[in-house]
Amino acid sequence: MIMTRGCASRLLVLSANGNLRALLSGLVFAVTAQATLAGRLAPLRAGISAWWTIDGGAARHLLERLGGGAVDGLVLGLLWLVVAVIFSLRSGNRPWMWIGGVGTGLAVAAAWWFSHQVAKSSFDPVQIQGLTFSGPSAEWLMRVLTSPAPAIGFDAGMLPGVFVGSALGAWVGREFKIEGFKNGYSMARYIAGAMLMGFGSMLAGGCAVGAGMTGGAIFALTAWLALAGMWAGGGLMERWLAEPVHTTQPATQRAPVVVPVAP
């Protein structure tokens, strides 16, 4: 995520703004995610997933493991909201960023509610789902490359919706700009980061939105573990990439030394 300067959702948004780095990274991310889900990397993912497993149900519910209930969850959610407001005020975010943040949070809650309503009204078993970008990215890749295409699911419209919305926003705000790679090192870093993020998102059960905000909103233990891993890994990687690189120039490329001579 740090190597590509954004998670899967941000890469999609930046791609619609003309960022070719994000576009290539998003494609590499989708290919790696599909290979991890049902391709060559699937055995590796299954092997790593078997290192540490927990039972489903109450064992994966953070509040129940701590002896809390729905009221405790509401209180914790309100506390997080207060912390987020304080952080946003100190960051000096513009009003439209507040609106976007609130809208994203409401979209996560709406996804859980809507899929739950469909599951209650359906005669066939329907999985209750939230929002995620890793699974739909892999599915849209297969829709383009294979025939017959995968069936249209609950989150099939999210990727094109986010892309079109971001493109319209960039057009209205006059922020559309074609941007490419600065050098070969930058390109290699983006591709490597996209591959790691594609594999990691399938291993964690979702991206920063899917395994983070969506799973964290229902106090899933695995989601909070994934979030902690993202924060720790992101912080360490950002610190590592931010350190200056010391290079030693060859003797032939060094600046000449001027020795003053007395007249």
ABEGO torsion letter per residue (X at the ends): XAAAGEBAAAAAAAAAAGBAAAAAAAAAAAAAAAAAAABAAAAAAAAAAAABBBBBEAAABAAAAAGBBAAAAAAAAAAAAAAAAAAAAAAGBBAAAAAAAAAAAAAAAAAAAAAAAAAAABABBBBBBBBBAAAAAAAAAAAAABOBBBBBBAAAAAAAAAAAAAAAAAAAAGABBBBBBABAAAAAAAAAAAAAAAAAAAAAGEBAAAABAAAAAAGBAAAAAAAAAAAAAAAAAAAAAABBBBBBBBAAABBBBBBBBBX
